[in-house]
Amino acid sequence: MSECAVPSPGTTDPDQSFPASPSTPTVPLPQAARPARAGGATKAGGAAGASRAGGGVRVDSIAGWVDSAPLRGLVAHFGGRWPRGDLGAVLAGLDDFSARCWDFRGGRERPEAREPALDPATVEVVHHCADALGLVRARPPARARYAHLVVLGGLAHACLRRVAYAGHLLRTGVDVAGEVAVLGSFRPLSEVERRTLAEVGVTGCDTEVDALDAAVRRAFAVSAPEAEDGLDADHPHHSWSSRTYRPAGQPPVRVLAAPSSEPERRRAHTADTQRFWAEHAQLARADEVLLVTAPIYVPFQHCDALRTLALPYACEVDTVGVDPTLPDLTRLPEPTLTPGRYLQEIRSAIRSLRAVHAALVDH
């Protein structure tokens, strides 16, 4: 692909946030092949690339998102030529292109990413593409009943908002037969995150999993866990912890901090926490799993879950973003979403899709 040509007269407002555009059609997210229940036959038309456990991801649904008009248009707007070759080659080319044009983190944590200066027309193109690719608008869960509800951790404000949204879903009709799992790591909170929590009355948190635990106590009106387990390995990358709460009239809520799968290199990331939880929860074939995150991370984290949950466990995955318009959530802090952040998470989705496709090829 060609080198990146960033339209940049320097007029982007770094504090600009975007309203949703209800008229913009959304490109469907890639989906797992619908598995048969244990002992049953897989339906005709199942996806290529079934795993050893019988799971699969529809390759056509990966191609549909990757080859969509909004993503093609965004690449062209930044001076790129569409990669040639099969789906694997296209994903590799998009990964390389987005590394040059849309990676503003440079290996740093998301809050430390720089914000690019873009002209107003480019800002609109970015927002239109992000909206069409599913990073802007919240959508409701696809069904009323799930085996498990999984809340993905993040920065401190996200911990509060996602756990509160999970509580809202349970109160308004989503039925969970198994457990609510709240997944995080021992990532230390920044001073900005500590101040964010203090502004809404949450104190005493040192790590991401502390913030998630506080959010669970707040949202589910619980004070102490019924069960605790874990391993203190004298290093957060090797350690893990589990706390299970029993809120009245609700499914059990487990707060889990996972160890890293590469402890010498990094902390636990989203895929690590999902795998670790699946082992603890004894995830079963054809279980329906509802993931809760922020809208901007839905494509990326949904595709991670396809790779870490749908493929090895043959389960179904539905991923939704927090609805920021709910009254209970408007009182909680929310960061400004900028063009640079949307471009970064479109890149994250591309990389996650590439990993899913590679896993399918390996199987």
Residue frames relative to the residue before (quaternion, step in Angstrom):
aa qw qx qy qz dx dy dz
M 1.0000 0.0000 0.0000 0.0000 0.00 0.00 0.00
S 0.5799 -0.6014 0.4239 0.3497 3.55 -1.19 0.53
E 0.6239 -0.5219 0.4174 0.4052 3.53 -1.32 0.24
C 0.5875 -0.6079 0.4164 0.3345 3.52 -1.23 0.56
A 0.1076 -0.7544 0.6446 0.0616 3.54 -1.05 0.86
V 0.1113 -0.8326 0.5419 0.0282 3.58 -0.12 1.30
P 0.3308 -0.7316 0.5567 0.2132 3.62 -0.67 1.05
S 0.1711 0.8488 -0.4672 0.1787 3.59 -0.18 1.21
P 0.0329 0.8020 -0.5947 0.0451 3.60 0.14 1.20
G 0.5300 -0.6774 0.3865 0.3330 3.57 1.29 0.01
T 0.5268 0.6574 -0.4052 0.3550 3.59 1.14 0.47
T 0.4159 0.7035 -0.4836 0.3135 3.60 1.21 0.21
D 0.3333 -0.7092 0.5862 0.2057 3.55 -0.98 0.85
P 0.3572 -0.7693 0.4774 0.2297 3.65 -0.42 1.09
D 0.6881 0.4491 -0.2883 0.4917 3.60 1.20 -0.31
Q 0.4252 0.7124 -0.4668 0.3064 3.57 1.25 0.15
S 0.0608 -0.7628 0.6431 0.0298 3.53 -1.00 0.89
F 0.3688 -0.7744 0.4904 0.1544 3.54 -1.15 0.61
P 0.3786 -0.6843 0.5599 0.2736 3.60 -0.99 0.70
A 0.5710 -0.5721 0.4553 0.3733 3.54 -1.22 0.42
S 0.2687 -0.7510 0.5830 0.1544 3.56 -1.21 0.57
P 0.2757 -0.8222 0.4681 0.1699 3.60 0.11 1.25
S 0.6564 0.5382 -0.3249 0.4170 3.60 1.10 -0.54
T 0.5802 0.5977 -0.3783 0.4037 3.60 1.21 -0.31
P 0.3454 -0.7340 0.5361 0.2336 3.63 -0.64 1.01
T 0.3485 -0.7514 0.5306 0.1801 3.56 -1.04 0.83
V 0.4276 -0.6759 0.5402 0.2615 3.56 -0.95 0.92
P 0.4644 -0.6938 0.4586 0.3045 3.64 -0.71 0.95
L 0.4753 -0.6560 0.5095 0.2902 3.54 -1.10 0.75
P 0.5866 -0.5396 0.4500 0.4029 3.58 -1.17 0.43
Q 0.1892 -0.8107 0.5510 0.0581 3.56 -1.05 0.78
A 0.5022 -0.5975 0.5292 0.3326 3.50 -1.29 0.46
A 0.5098 -0.5800 0.5238 0.3595 3.55 -1.22 0.51
R 0.4747 -0.6756 0.4763 0.3023 3.57 -0.91 0.86
P 0.2498 -0.8056 0.5173 0.1450 3.59 -0.43 1.16
A 0.4881 -0.6043 0.5280 0.3431 3.52 -1.31 0.35
R 0.5588 -0.5593 0.4795 0.3808 3.54 -1.23 0.41
A 0.6794 -0.4839 0.3426 0.4323 3.57 -1.19 0.47
G 0.7968 0.2640 -0.2137 0.4997 3.52 -0.85 1.01
G 0.6655 0.4913 -0.3013 0.4743 3.58 1.26 -0.24
A 0.5311 -0.6186 0.4725 0.3347 3.53 -1.30 0.24
T 0.4946 -0.6344 0.5031 0.3160 3.54 -1.14 0.66
K 0.5263 -0.6484 0.4482 0.3189 3.56 -0.98 0.84
A 0.5982 -0.5467 0.4421 0.3845 3.54 -1.22 0.52
G 0.7660 0.3470 -0.2580 0.4757 3.53 -1.11 0.70
G 0.3285 0.7544 -0.5074 0.2559 3.59 1.22 0.33
A 0.6320 -0.5845 0.3621 0.3575 3.54 -1.22 0.56
A 0.5161 -0.5717 0.5292 0.3561 3.46 -1.32 0.43
G 0.7566 0.4004 -0.2669 0.4428 3.55 -1.24 0.36
A 0.1830 0.7907 -0.5642 0.1515 3.60 0.94 0.72
S 0.4298 -0.6984 0.5085 0.2626 3.54 -1.05 0.78
R 0.6992 -0.4411 0.3371 0.4504 3.53 -1.31 0.07
A 0.6818 0.4703 -0.2871 0.4813 3.56 1.14 -0.63
G 0.6176 -0.5808 0.3409 0.4062 3.58 1.24 0.01
G 0.5397 0.6232 -0.4170 0.3827 3.60 1.22 0.05
G 0.0218 -0.8025 0.5957 0.0255 3.56 -1.26 0.13
V 0.2503 -0.7221 0.6218 0.1711 3.52 -1.35 0.30
R 0.4700 -0.6875 0.4774 0.2802 3.54 -0.88 0.94
V 0.3713 -0.7496 0.5076 0.2061 3.55 -0.49 1.24
D 0.6265 0.5399 -0.3518 0.4385 3.59 1.01 -0.69
S 0.6496 0.5053 -0.3334 0.4599 3.59 1.07 -0.60
I 0.5870 0.5294 -0.3699 0.4882 3.60 1.16 -0.49
A 0.6741 0.4960 -0.2924 0.4627 3.57 0.87 -0.98
G 0.6299 0.5578 -0.3398 0.4203 3.58 1.01 -0.75
W 0.6742 0.4637 -0.2934 0.4943 3.60 0.99 -0.79
V 0.6857 0.5002 -0.2936 0.4398 3.57 0.83 -1.00
D 0.7667 0.3806 -0.1897 0.4810 3.57 0.88 -0.97
S 0.3653 0.7648 -0.4692 0.2480 3.59 1.22 0.27
A 0.6300 -0.5621 0.3916 0.3658 3.55 -1.19 0.59
P 0.6472 0.5158 -0.3621 0.4288 3.68 0.86 -0.72
L 0.6827 0.4704 -0.3073 0.4671 3.61 0.89 -0.83
R 0.6172 0.5281 -0.3459 0.4695 3.59 1.01 -0.73
G 0.6718 0.5062 -0.3001 0.4499 3.56 0.92 -0.89
L 0.6437 0.5201 -0.3249 0.4578 3.58 1.02 -0.76
V 0.6331 0.5194 -0.3271 0.4715 3.59 0.97 -0.83
A 0.6690 0.4995 -0.3016 0.4603 3.58 0.88 -0.91
H 0.6378 0.5430 -0.3311 0.4345 3.59 0.98 -0.83
F 0.7241 0.3957 -0.2356 0.5134 3.58 1.11 -0.65
G 0.6575 -0.5799 0.2940 0.3807 3.56 1.19 0.54
G 0.5215 0.6629 -0.4046 0.3535 3.57 1.23 0.22
R 0.3051 -0.6882 0.6193 0.2231 3.52 -1.30 0.46
W 0.5305 -0.6528 0.4336 0.3232 3.55 -0.93 0.90
P 0.4754 -0.6911 0.4515 0.3040 3.64 -0.79 0.91
R 0.3808 -0.7087 0.5495 0.2251 3.53 -1.18 0.63
G 0.6247 0.5714 -0.4042 0.3463 3.53 -1.31 0.32
D 0.7127 -0.4239 0.3311 0.4502 3.53 -1.32 -0.24
L 0.7637 -0.3822 0.2450 0.4590 3.57 -1.32 0.04
G 0.6430 0.5272 -0.3298 0.4469 3.60 0.95 -0.78
A 0.6656 0.4958 -0.2983 0.4713 3.57 0.99 -0.83
V 0.6304 0.5252 -0.3306 0.4663 3.58 1.03 -0.77
L 0.6653 0.4967 -0.3070 0.4651 3.60 0.91 -0.89
A 0.6366 0.5145 -0.3305 0.4699 3.60 1.00 -0.77
G 0.6626 0.5046 -0.3070 0.4606 3.59 0.96 -0.84
L 0.6623 0.4930 -0.3028 0.4760 3.58 1.00 -0.82
D 0.6021 0.5436 -0.3535 0.4658 3.59 1.07 -0.68
D 0.6734 0.4903 -0.2949 0.4682 3.59 0.88 -0.93
F 0.6677 0.5058 -0.3023 0.4549 3.58 0.90 -0.94
S 0.6921 0.4724 -0.2902 0.4621 3.59 0.85 -0.94
A 0.5770 0.5663 -0.3831 0.4467 3.62 1.14 -0.49
R 0.6906 0.4641 -0.2749 0.4818 3.59 1.05 -0.77
C 0.8073 0.3577 -0.1416 0.4474 3.56 0.90 -0.96
W 0.8291 0.2555 -0.0777 0.4912 3.59 0.96 -0.82
D 0.5502 0.5805 -0.4232 0.4256 3.60 1.18 0.29
F 0.0132 -0.8257 0.5615 -0.0525 3.53 -0.29 1.32
R 0.5495 0.6155 -0.3856 0.4129 3.58 1.32 0.09
G 0.1118 -0.8283 0.5370 0.1138 3.57 0.93 -0.87
G 0.7374 -0.4052 0.2194 0.4940 3.55 1.02 0.80
R 0.5748 0.5886 -0.3850 0.4183 3.60 1.25 -0.07
E 0.6312 -0.4892 0.4198 0.4313 3.57 -1.32 0.11
R 0.6834 -0.5322 0.3135 0.3892 3.59 -1.15 0.59
P 0.6679 0.4985 -0.3443 0.4322 3.67 0.81 -0.73
E 0.6809 0.4908 -0.2902 0.4596 3.59 1.19 -0.42
A 0.4381 0.6995 -0.4622 0.3243 3.60 1.24 0.05
R 0.4386 -0.6726 0.5236 0.2848 3.55 -1.09 0.68
E 0.3575 -0.7111 0.5590 0.2324 3.57 -1.24 0.42
P 0.3607 -0.7514 0.5024 0.2300 3.64 -0.63 1.02
A 0.4025 -0.6647 0.5684 0.2705 3.53 -1.26 0.47
L 0.0207 0.8166 -0.5707 0.0845 3.58 -0.50 1.23
D 0.5083 -0.6373 0.4736 0.3333 3.57 -1.12 0.60
P 0.6821 -0.5217 0.3123 0.4064 3.63 -1.13 0.51
A 0.6340 0.5287 -0.3454 0.4463 3.61 0.99 -0.75
T 0.6583 0.4996 -0.3086 0.4710 3.58 1.00 -0.80
V 0.5941 0.5605 -0.3579 0.4525 3.58 1.04 -0.72
E 0.6744 0.4839 -0.2941 0.4738 3.57 0.94 -0.87
V 0.6255 0.5279 -0.3397 0.4634 3.60 0.99 -0.78
V 0.6562 0.5141 -0.3114 0.4561 3.58 0.90 -0.93
H 0.6898 0.4796 -0.2984 0.4530 3.56 0.83 -0.92
H 0.6314 0.5278 -0.3362 0.4580 3.59 0.96 -0.81
C 0.6733 0.4898 -0.2974 0.4672 3.57 0.91 -0.91
A 0.6501 0.5159 -0.3199 0.4570 3.60 0.91 -0.88
D 0.6452 0.5162 -0.3159 0.4664 3.57 1.00 -0.82
A 0.6886 0.4867 -0.2843 0.4561 3.57 0.87 -0.97
L 0.7093 0.4513 -0.2584 0.4759 3.60 1.09 -0.67
G 0.6167 -0.6229 0.3178 0.3616 3.60 1.26 0.20
L 0.5228 0.6640 -0.4012 0.3533 3.60 1.19 0.41
V 0.6957 0.5061 -0.2674 0.4339 3.62 1.21 -0.19
R 0.8072 0.3001 -0.1480 0.4862 3.58 0.62 -1.11
A 0.4083 -0.6664 0.5657 0.2630 3.52 -1.14 0.72
R 0.0809 -0.7691 0.6306 0.0657 3.56 -1.14 0.66
P 0.5360 -0.6425 0.4290 0.3403 3.62 -1.05 0.60
P 0.6476 -0.4927 0.3892 0.4317 3.60 -1.21 0.26
A 0.5466 -0.6588 0.4243 0.2952 3.56 -1.12 0.72
R 0.7953 0.1562 -0.0810 0.5801 3.59 1.14 -0.49
A 0.5422 -0.6381 0.4496 0.3110 3.56 -1.30 0.23
R 0.7818 0.2638 -0.1365 0.5483 3.61 1.17 -0.40
Y 0.0198 -0.7871 0.6158 -0.0291 3.55 -1.00 0.96
A 0.5423 -0.5831 0.4815 0.3661 3.53 -1.24 0.36
H 0.8037 -0.0127 0.0544 0.5924 3.58 0.96 -0.91
L 0.2088 -0.7199 0.6439 0.1531 3.52 -1.29 0.51
V 0.1028 -0.8117 0.5749 0.0038 3.58 -0.71 1.12
V 0.1613 -0.7686 0.6153 0.0681 3.56 -0.81 1.08
L 0.2560 -0.7793 0.5574 0.1282 3.56 -0.72 1.09
G 0.4368 -0.7188 0.4855 0.2384 3.55 -0.88 0.98
G 0.0076 -0.7871 0.6166 -0.0105 3.53 -1.34 0.00
L 0.7660 -0.2368 0.2320 0.5507 3.54 -1.05 -0.77
A 0.7287 -0.4830 0.2580 0.4113 3.55 -1.22 0.52
H 0.6583 0.5031 -0.3221 0.4580 3.59 0.87 -0.88
A 0.6496 0.5213 -0.3172 0.4535 3.59 1.03 -0.78
C 0.5934 0.5628 -0.3654 0.4444 3.58 1.04 -0.70
L 0.6779 0.4854 -0.2942 0.4673 3.59 0.87 -0.92
R 0.7148 0.4779 -0.2724 0.4318 3.57 0.77 -1.04
R 0.6949 0.4828 -0.2966 0.4428 3.61 0.86 -0.87
V 0.6472 0.4918 -0.3255 0.4830 3.57 0.98 -0.75
A 0.6384 0.5149 -0.3315 0.4663 3.60 0.97 -0.79
Y 0.6557 0.5026 -0.3189 0.4645 3.60 0.99 -0.77
A 0.6064 0.5378 -0.3547 0.4662 3.59 1.04 -0.67
G 0.6420 0.5104 -0.3210 0.4736 3.59 0.97 -0.80
H 0.6296 0.5314 -0.3263 0.4634 3.57 1.03 -0.81
L 0.6529 0.5172 -0.3248 0.4480 3.60 0.88 -0.88
L 0.6705 0.4939 -0.3040 0.4626 3.59 0.94 -0.85
R 0.6752 0.4913 -0.2973 0.4629 3.59 1.01 -0.74
T 0.7663 0.3828 -0.1902 0.4797 3.60 1.10 -0.59
G 0.8241 -0.3552 0.1186 0.4250 3.56 1.03 0.72
V 0.5551 0.5707 -0.4251 0.4306 3.62 1.19 -0.11
D 0.1924 -0.7926 0.5736 0.0760 3.57 -0.70 1.12
V 0.1048 -0.7901 0.6034 0.0257 3.57 -0.87 1.00
A 0.3132 -0.7894 0.5038 0.1580 3.56 -0.54 1.19
G 0.7485 0.3837 -0.2042 0.5008 3.59 1.07 -0.71
E 0.7299 -0.3853 0.3019 0.4771 3.56 -0.40 -1.22
V 0.3908 -0.6147 0.6139 0.3041 3.47 -1.43 0.19
A 0.0927 -0.8009 0.5912 0.0209 3.58 -0.68 1.11
V 0.1336 -0.7828 0.6071 0.0300 3.55 -0.79 1.09
L 0.1044 -0.8732 0.4753 -0.0249 3.55 -0.19 1.37
G 0.1477 0.7918 -0.5802 0.1207 3.54 -0.91 0.96
S 0.3868 -0.6834 0.5615 0.2609 3.52 -1.28 -0.45
F 0.5842 -0.5732 0.4393 0.3704 3.55 -1.35 -0.04
R 0.2132 0.7861 -0.5469 0.1934 3.60 1.08 0.63
P 0.4205 -0.7052 0.4990 0.2774 3.65 -0.74 0.95
L 0.4422 -0.6712 0.5257 0.2785 3.57 -1.06 0.73
S 0.4412 -0.6619 0.5371 0.2807 3.53 -1.14 0.68
E 0.6562 -0.4919 0.3831 0.4250 3.56 -1.28 0.20
V 0.6096 0.5428 -0.3505 0.4592 3.59 1.07 -0.70
E 0.6581 0.5008 -0.3122 0.4676 3.59 0.95 -0.83
R 0.6334 0.5267 -0.3350 0.4573 3.59 0.97 -0.78
R 0.6577 0.4938 -0.3133 0.4749 3.57 0.99 -0.82
T 0.6120 0.5531 -0.3440 0.4485 3.58 1.03 -0.78
L 0.6725 0.4817 -0.2934 0.4792 3.58 0.92 -0.88
A 0.6582 0.5291 -0.3171 0.4317 3.58 0.91 -0.90
E 0.6154 0.5738 -0.3402 0.4199 3.58 1.10 -0.71
V 0.7473 0.3124 -0.2077 0.5485 3.60 1.17 -0.45
G 0.6618 -0.5813 0.2854 0.3777 3.56 1.20 0.59
V 0.5564 0.5774 -0.4094 0.4353 3.60 1.19 0.37
T 0.0403 0.8111 -0.5772 0.0854 3.57 -0.57 1.20
G 0.7312 0.4677 -0.3031 0.3934 3.55 -1.33 0.13
C 0.5452 0.6138 -0.4001 0.4073 3.60 1.21 0.34
D 0.1689 -0.8029 0.5675 0.0694 3.56 -0.85 1.02
T 0.7995 0.2068 -0.0779 0.5586 3.59 1.11 -0.68
E 0.7016 -0.4421 0.3508 0.4350 3.53 -1.34 0.15
V 0.6867 0.4718 -0.3062 0.4605 3.60 0.85 -0.87
D 0.5701 0.5558 -0.3859 0.4659 3.62 1.15 -0.46
A 0.6583 0.5038 -0.3055 0.4684 3.58 0.95 -0.89
L 0.6449 0.5083 -0.3218 0.4714 3.60 1.00 -0.78
D 0.6436 0.5200 -0.3229 0.4595 3.57 0.97 -0.83
A 0.6516 0.5007 -0.3099 0.4781 3.58 0.97 -0.84
A 0.6374 0.5295 -0.3244 0.4562 3.59 1.03 -0.78
V 0.6381 0.5166 -0.3257 0.4689 3.60 1.03 -0.77
R 0.6517 0.5068 -0.3231 0.4626 3.60 0.88 -0.87
R 0.6732 0.5018 -0.2843 0.4628 3.56 1.01 -0.86
A 0.7470 0.4328 -0.2347 0.4467 3.60 0.76 -1.03
F 0.7809 0.3308 -0.1636 0.5040 3.59 1.04 -0.76
A 0.4073 -0.7526 0.4448 0.2643 3.58 1.32 0.23
V 0.4459 0.6422 -0.4915 0.3837 3.56 0.80 1.06
S 0.3028 -0.7929 0.5081 0.1464 3.56 -1.10 0.65
A 0.8126 0.0669 -0.0127 0.5788 3.59 1.07 -0.63
P 0.4912 -0.6636 0.4675 0.3159 3.60 -1.01 0.69
E 0.4792 -0.6490 0.5115 0.2959 3.53 -1.20 0.59
A 0.7991 0.0539 -0.0039 0.5988 3.58 1.11 -0.68
E 0.0744 -0.7799 0.6207 0.0308 3.55 -1.15 0.72
D 0.0570 0.7727 -0.6301 0.0518 3.55 -1.13 0.70
G 0.2793 0.7819 -0.5342 0.1591 3.57 -1.20 0.22
L 0.2908 -0.7169 0.6034 0.1935 3.50 -1.41 -0.11
D 0.1603 -0.7526 0.6334 0.0822 3.55 -0.79 1.08
A 0.0786 -0.8416 0.5343 -0.0094 3.56 -0.20 1.32
D 0.5427 -0.6503 0.3739 0.3779 3.59 1.26 0.40
H 0.7418 0.2090 -0.2086 0.6021 3.56 1.25 0.40
P 0.4938 -0.7062 0.4099 0.2991 3.63 -0.69 1.00
H 0.6235 0.5553 -0.3570 0.4188 3.62 1.07 -0.56
H 0.7171 0.4155 -0.2388 0.5061 3.58 1.22 -0.49
S 0.6443 0.5743 -0.3072 0.4009 3.59 1.18 -0.53
W 0.0506 -0.7746 0.6262 0.0735 3.54 -1.33 0.28
S 0.0624 -0.7912 0.6065 0.0479 3.56 -1.23 0.40
S 0.0884 -0.7775 0.6216 0.0341 3.55 -1.24 0.59
R 0.0085 0.7698 -0.6377 0.0265 3.56 -0.94 0.97
T 0.1169 -0.8038 0.5818 0.0408 3.58 -0.79 1.02
Y 0.1542 -0.7809 0.6037 0.0439 3.54 -0.84 1.11
R 0.2183 -0.7644 0.5937 0.1245 3.57 -1.23 0.54
P 0.0868 -0.8176 0.5679 0.0374 3.61 0.21 1.21
A 0.5743 -0.6165 0.4163 0.3418 3.57 -1.02 0.80
G 0.8584 0.1250 -0.1092 0.4855 3.56 -0.91 0.98
Q 0.6741 0.4526 -0.2833 0.5104 3.59 1.26 0.22
P 0.5888 -0.5419 0.4329 0.4151 3.61 -1.18 0.25
P 0.6261 -0.5218 0.3943 0.4245 3.61 -1.18 0.33
V 0.2255 -0.7619 0.5968 0.1118 3.54 -1.15 0.75
R 0.1006 -0.8051 0.5842 0.0187 3.56 -0.60 1.18
V 0.1731 -0.7541 0.6279 0.0847 3.58 -0.89 1.03
L 0.0205 -0.8421 0.5333 -0.0771 3.55 -0.43 1.28
A 0.1134 -0.7487 0.6498 0.0658 3.56 -1.00 0.93
A 0.2388 -0.8165 0.5170 0.0944 3.56 -0.61 1.15
P 0.4597 -0.6289 0.5335 0.3295 3.57 -1.25 0.37
S 0.5537 -0.5996 0.4605 0.3491 3.55 -1.25 0.33
S 0.4282 -0.6749 0.5331 0.2775 3.58 -1.13 0.63
E 0.7405 0.2229 -0.1728 0.6101 3.59 1.34 -0.16
P 0.0642 -0.8790 0.4697 0.0511 3.58 0.70 1.08
E 0.6354 0.5318 -0.3488 0.4380 3.60 1.11 -0.47
R 0.7309 0.4363 -0.2230 0.4750 3.58 1.22 -0.46
R 0.8302 -0.0361 0.1256 0.5418 3.60 0.85 -0.91
R 0.5877 -0.5305 0.4735 0.3861 3.51 -1.43 0.06
A 0.6583 -0.4720 0.3882 0.4394 3.55 -1.30 0.10
H 0.1711 -0.7715 0.6030 0.1092 3.57 -1.04 0.82
T 0.7969 -0.3398 0.2015 0.4569 3.57 -1.34 0.00
A 0.6757 0.4967 -0.3077 0.4496 3.58 0.84 -0.93
D 0.6153 0.5435 -0.3474 0.4531 3.61 1.03 -0.74
T 0.6878 0.4857 -0.2962 0.4508 3.58 0.84 -0.96
Q 0.6443 0.5202 -0.3305 0.4528 3.59 1.01 -0.75
R 0.6596 0.4993 -0.3115 0.4676 3.59 0.90 -0.89
F 0.6629 0.5185 -0.3070 0.4444 3.57 0.90 -0.95
W 0.6563 0.4966 -0.3139 0.4735 3.57 0.97 -0.83
A 0.6446 0.5415 -0.3351 0.4230 3.61 0.87 -0.91
E 0.6429 0.5075 -0.3215 0.4752 3.58 1.04 -0.74
H 0.6870 0.4792 -0.2898 0.4632 3.59 0.92 -0.85
A 0.7202 0.4458 -0.2494 0.4695 3.59 0.98 -0.82
Q 0.3020 -0.7630 0.5051 0.2673 3.57 1.30 -0.25
L 0.0353 -0.8430 0.5350 -0.0439 3.51 0.81 1.14
A 0.2343 -0.8117 0.5286 0.0825 3.57 -0.81 1.05
R 0.6647 -0.4965 0.3929 0.3966 3.52 -1.31 0.45
A 0.8497 0.1330 -0.1554 0.4859 3.55 -1.03 0.98
D 0.3462 0.7029 -0.5334 0.3188 3.62 1.17 0.38
E 0.3041 -0.7236 0.5887 0.1930 3.57 -1.07 0.76
V 0.0891 -0.8106 0.5788 -0.0057 3.56 -0.63 1.17
L 0.1697 -0.7667 0.6138 0.0819 3.57 -0.87 1.03
L 0.1486 -0.7841 0.5997 0.0591 3.58 -0.73 1.11
V 0.1559 -0.7707 0.6136 0.0718 3.55 -1.05 0.88
T 0.1285 0.7597 -0.6259 0.1210 3.54 -0.86 1.05
A 0.6089 -0.4775 0.4157 0.4780 3.61 -1.11 -0.62
P 0.6397 -0.5528 0.3498 0.4035 3.64 -1.02 0.62
I 0.6492 0.5451 -0.3346 0.4117 3.60 0.92 -0.83
Y 0.7333 0.4052 -0.2309 0.4948 3.61 1.15 -0.55
V 0.3929 0.7593 -0.4661 0.2275 3.61 1.22 -0.10
P 0.7016 0.4508 -0.3267 0.4448 3.69 0.62 -0.89
F 0.6741 0.5062 -0.3009 0.4460 3.58 0.85 -0.94
Q 0.7489 0.4015 -0.2404 0.4692 3.59 0.72 -1.00
H 0.5655 0.5595 -0.3876 0.4658 3.59 1.17 -0.43
C 0.6905 0.4685 -0.2886 0.4694 3.59 0.88 -0.89
D 0.5829 0.5444 -0.3701 0.4763 3.59 1.10 -0.58
A 0.6803 0.4905 -0.2913 0.4602 3.58 0.95 -0.87
L 0.5772 0.5570 -0.3830 0.4582 3.59 1.09 -0.55
R 0.7006 0.4709 -0.2670 0.4648 3.56 0.95 -0.91
T 0.7762 0.3855 -0.1972 0.4582 3.58 0.83 -0.97
L 0.7696 0.3158 -0.1766 0.5261 3.61 1.16 -0.51
A 0.7283 0.4504 -0.2740 0.4378 3.60 0.64 -1.09
L 0.6887 0.4887 -0.3008 0.4433 3.60 0.86 -0.86
P 0.7737 0.3631 -0.2408 0.4600 3.65 0.57 -0.97
Y 0.7793 0.3496 -0.1772 0.4889 3.60 1.08 -0.66
A 0.3527 -0.7627 0.4775 0.2565 3.60 1.27 -0.06
C 0.4086 0.6924 -0.4911 0.3354 3.55 0.99 0.86
E 0.4661 -0.6414 0.5263 0.3072 3.55 -1.35 0.13
V 0.1606 -0.8013 0.5740 0.0515 3.57 -0.99 0.85
D 0.0209 -0.7502 0.6609 -0.0091 3.53 -0.99 0.98
T 0.0879 -0.8184 0.5678 0.0081 3.60 -0.69 1.07
V 0.0227 -0.8063 0.5905 -0.0271 3.56 -0.78 1.05
G 0.3699 -0.7089 0.5587 0.2203 3.52 -1.28 0.52
V 0.6160 -0.5480 0.4237 0.3752 3.53 -1.21 0.58
D 0.3510 -0.7130 0.5672 0.2163 3.57 -1.00 0.85
P 0.2834 -0.8148 0.4778 0.1657 3.64 -0.25 1.21
T 0.6107 0.5854 -0.3541 0.3987 3.60 1.21 -0.26
L 0.4987 0.6631 -0.4393 0.3444 3.61 1.18 -0.22
P 0.5598 -0.6419 0.4014 0.3368 3.60 -0.86 0.91
D 0.6480 0.5312 -0.3329 0.4326 3.61 0.95 -0.79
L 0.7214 0.4493 -0.2451 0.4665 3.58 1.14 -0.58
T 0.5672 0.6122 -0.3969 0.3822 3.60 1.12 -0.47
R 0.6408 0.5214 -0.3276 0.4585 3.60 1.19 -0.40
L 0.6470 0.5063 -0.3181 0.4731 3.60 1.25 -0.25
P 0.5852 -0.6142 0.3892 0.3589 3.61 -1.05 0.70
E 0.0409 -0.7750 0.6306 0.0035 3.54 -1.15 0.74
P 0.3983 -0.7329 0.4923 0.2489 3.62 -0.79 0.91
T 0.5402 -0.5811 0.4932 0.3568 3.52 -1.30 0.32
L 0.2400 -0.7651 0.5834 0.1288 3.56 -0.89 0.96
T 0.1407 -0.8277 0.5432 -0.0034 3.54 -0.59 1.23
P 0.6860 -0.4635 0.3415 0.4449 3.62 -1.22 0.21
G 0.6481 0.5302 -0.3238 0.4404 3.58 0.96 -0.81
R 0.6518 0.5052 -0.3237 0.4639 3.56 0.99 -0.75
Y 0.6432 0.5051 -0.3346 0.4682 3.60 0.98 -0.74
L 0.6487 0.5074 -0.3279 0.4628 3.60 0.91 -0.83
Q 0.6327 0.5393 -0.3318 0.4458 3.59 0.98 -0.85
E 0.7391 0.4185 -0.2462 0.4669 3.59 0.87 -0.90
I 0.5310 0.5422 -0.4245 0.4938 3.60 1.24 -0.16
R 0.6253 0.5110 -0.3305 0.4886 3.58 1.03 -0.75
S 0.6317 0.5285 -0.3418 0.4525 3.63 0.91 -0.83
A 0.6531 0.5097 -0.3176 0.4614 3.58 0.97 -0.84
I 0.6264 0.5308 -0.3369 0.4608 3.60 0.98 -0.81
R 0.6808 0.4871 -0.2940 0.4613 3.58 0.87 -0.93
S 0.6488 0.5084 -0.3189 0.4679 3.56 1.01 -0.77
L 0.6382 0.5139 -0.3190 0.4763 3.58 1.02 -0.77
R 0.6220 0.5294 -0.3439 0.4632 3.58 1.01 -0.74
A 0.6583 0.5025 -0.3107 0.4665 3.59 0.99 -0.81
V 0.6194 0.5253 -0.3420 0.4728 3.60 1.03 -0.73
H 0.6730 0.5005 -0.3045 0.4515 3.56 0.84 -0.96
A 0.6399 0.5200 -0.3214 0.4656 3.60 0.98 -0.82
A 0.6442 0.5128 -0.3228 0.4667 3.58 1.01 -0.80
L 0.6302 0.5237 -0.3353 0.4650 3.60 1.03 -0.72
V 0.6510 0.5110 -0.3177 0.4628 3.56 0.95 -0.86
D 0.6572 0.5212 -0.3093 0.4480 3.59 0.98 -0.86
H 0.6844 0.4663 -0.2889 0.4804 3.56 1.13 -0.64
